[in-house]
Amino acid sequence: MTTLGNLESNSNSYFEALATAERRALHSFFDQHVVEDDDLGYFALDEGDYNALPAHLASRVVHTVHGGMLDEY
């Protein structure tokens, strides 16, 4: 059974990860992902850290913020 404290904690970790992803995306060519983790709650992941996102991480992505920089110059 999930308690209210766990829901609030997960909610807080989601919004913290989302804020981190949004900040990073402004200054990155790469997408930023919010990933769900059983132990950590949620965390932000920079797609640029991986050539292709491994399946075990890709399956846990709950939100993506697209990179804000363009390399078309």
HELIX and SHEET records of a PDB file:
HELIX    1   1 LEU A    4  LEU A   26  1                                  23    
HELIX    2   2 GLU A   47  ASP A   49  5                                   3    
HELIX    3   3 ALA A   55  ALA A   58  1                                   4    
SHEET    1   A 3 GLY A  41  ASP A  46  0                                        
SHEET    2   A 3 GLN A  32  ASP A  37 -1                                        
SHEET    3   A 3 VAL A  61  VAL A  65 -1                                        
END                                                                             
